[in-house]
Amino acid sequence: MTESAQAVREFKMPDVGEGLTEAEILKWYVQPGDTVTDGQVVCEVETAKAAVELPIPFDGTVRELRFAEGTTVDVGQVIISVATGGAEAPAPEPEAAPAEAPAAEAESAEPQGRQPVLVGYGVSESSTKRRARRSAEPAPAAQAPAPEAPAPAPAPAPAAPVANGTPVSGADRPLAKPPVRKLAKDLGVDLATVVPTGEGGVVTREDVHAAAAPQAPAEPAPAPAPQPEAAPAPQAAAPAPDARETRVPVKGVRKATAQAMIGSAFTAPHVTEFVTVDVTRTMKLVEKMKADKDLAGVRINPLLMVARALLVAIRRNPDISAAWDEANQEIVRKHYVNLGIAAATPRGLIVPNIKDAQAKTLPELAAALGELVSTAREGRTSPADMQGGTVTITNVGVFGVDTGTPILNPGESAILAFGAVKWQPWVHKGKVKPRQVTTLALSFDHRLVDGELGSKVLADVAAVLEHPKRLLTWT
């Protein structure tokens, strides 16, 4: 098949739901000449805080990889082109057999019509035309020139399918394939709020992507300009053995963390308070629970108890769970707790959160905490897991550090630092005895949290850890 008879489709770097403007290509799973199928993962990219695998939404043969591994690419730039193989060649056939061609063409359209498989990439022109043929079957001859009428040309942009989505039905009970439902869950999108553009009112991946990032910077379509620079791979040069300095490009997680910390430190007025507390009883309780057969399989550790203590303190002082809305000049009180856990990963610091942590039992909280930490270490934390946090815990004690002055995660009201638990001389029941002691530090946004409220929260956390029976008596 000649190149002119082939349809070459381009696949652009998506915004995977975080509202980001760029991502780094970590690894290509295909090479030019490889055959790809609809939904096949072609590469892995790193966004500001997560590694994400990108599937391609059509079949064909890889023609060109526009960027090398290690390249940072703007959202909306073409990263791969695929020859889809004669998708437009059959167009002249309807004139030869006007009576039978429409049915035959509809059948051949079925396999290629399963377009919507990816995070927000436009429905192909061919699928748009085939839908038009079905709705106007009595006039097959009029449909032959359809290839020259790219009226819905903006369809490749995520927003365009919504404009063309007239066949919207069944909005009360959204129809979607399992992979699309999983994508919606990962991106934190409620399918009931998505306008479907698929045939029969089916929600497609494109629809989910459009709903997750309605303001996604898909306009940088003029980005094909950087195509010439695809060949060189901008790999960092290995430093000489006797080099006195090494320069490391700021990108990925490090870049996002730097921007977030600067934004937080110079936007929210931070106040940090400290308290040193005897946690001997809590540490003994941890050991007893580990030996409890009823809790077999539940990962019990001091961090779990600190998390539980903080949730109790928030329940007693609910105004601490809030956010500052600068645009509307409002304080947003949150009647839920999405508990963030700062996690050190090979790619840098990330802060995924446990959704609705206040409603979980101790075993449920332990399971959620264990899954969150293991997923973060594997670099598989989804964007949805890092959105919507309210309060965070950072466990600096695992590094042997007594405490710190943590910086707020942007958009949150407070962050609790849990220091190392150490044996120290402590006055207990009138006598100096060796006790297990730790120091807690609570940083909070002084715009919405007064010193009294912050002090009460920190004091309550300390009181629960000193006397863990308060987990039962305080409601």
Secondary structure, DSSP 8 states (H G I E B T S, - for coil): --GGGS-EEEEE----SS--SEEEEEEES--TT-EE-TT-EEEEEE-SS-EEEEE-SS-EEEEEE-S-TT-EEETT-EEEEEE--STTTTTTGGGT-TTTHHHHHHHHHHHHT----STT----HHHHHHHHHHHTTT-HHHHTTGGG--TTTTTTSTTHHHHT------TTS-EE-HHHHHHHHHHT--GGGS---SGGGEE-HHHHHHHH-TT-----TTTTTTGGGGSS--------TT-S-------HHHHHHHHHHHHHHTTS-EEEEEEEEE-HHHHHHHHHHHT-GGGTT----HHHHHHHHHHHHHHHSGGGSEEEETTTTEEEE-SS--EEE-EEETTEEE--EETTGGG--HHHHHHHHHHHHHHHHTT---GGGGSS--EEEE-GGGGT---------TT-SEEEEE---EEEEEEETTEEEEEEEEEEEEEEETTT--HHHHHHHHHHHHHHHHSTTHHHH--
